[in-house]
Structure formats: structure tokens, C-alpha cells
Amino acid sequence: MPIATITSKGQVTIPLEVRERLRLKAGDRIDFRIDAKGEVTLASKRVPFEEIQGMLRIRNQKAVSVREMDDAIARAVQQRWKRARRNAK
């Protein structure tokens, strides 16, 4: 069973065996659960991609390609730059 030590700042390094088992990576969030007996369990807070796939799509709206997104971003940057130049004069 893996063991970790708490630092003076209350930090703990999660042992490699546990990180691998939970598939934890830097930046992931974890959920600490405490039951009635005082036992603590860890759970990854990552949501599987399959659960959120298509979540932002609006029904009956054509999907936008990456090229179309890039073009829209470029237009918005150009417009913002032109506004900033006008306001600077």
C-alpha cells in the first residue's frame, strides 16, 4: 500500500502507483471523500470526453470547420486592431 507524508504546508505528493491507477496528470483535480467512519478516498474529477462530446453543438446548425474558425478569429483580431488604432488617434 502506497504511503505519503504531509509537508508543513499541508501538501502531499500522491504516490506514482496511485497517480497511474487514477490516470492523474499535472493540473487534474481530485475529489476527497470522507465517509461516516472517517475513511478518506480519492477520486479523479476528470470527465471522460465521451460524456461531454457534442455538448456545445446547437441543433440544426451546421458544424464549423477549423479553417472557418481560424478565419473568424483573424477577422475579429483585425477589427479589434482597427478600433484600437482609431481610438489611439
TAQUILIN-V477859 format. One record per residue. PSI is psi as a letter, one per 20 degrees, with the letter a starting at -180 (NA if undefined). Layout:
PSI
PSI
//
This chain:
p
q
q
q
p
p
r
h
j
j
q
p
p
p
q
g
g
g
g
g
g
i
l
q
r
p
i
q
q
q
p
p
p
p
a
h
i
j
p
p
q
q
q
p
j
q
p
q
h
h
h
i
p
j
h
i
p
p
q
k
p
p
q
p
r
g
g
h
g
g
g
h
g
g
g
h
g
g
g
g
g
g
g
h
g
g
h
i
NA
//
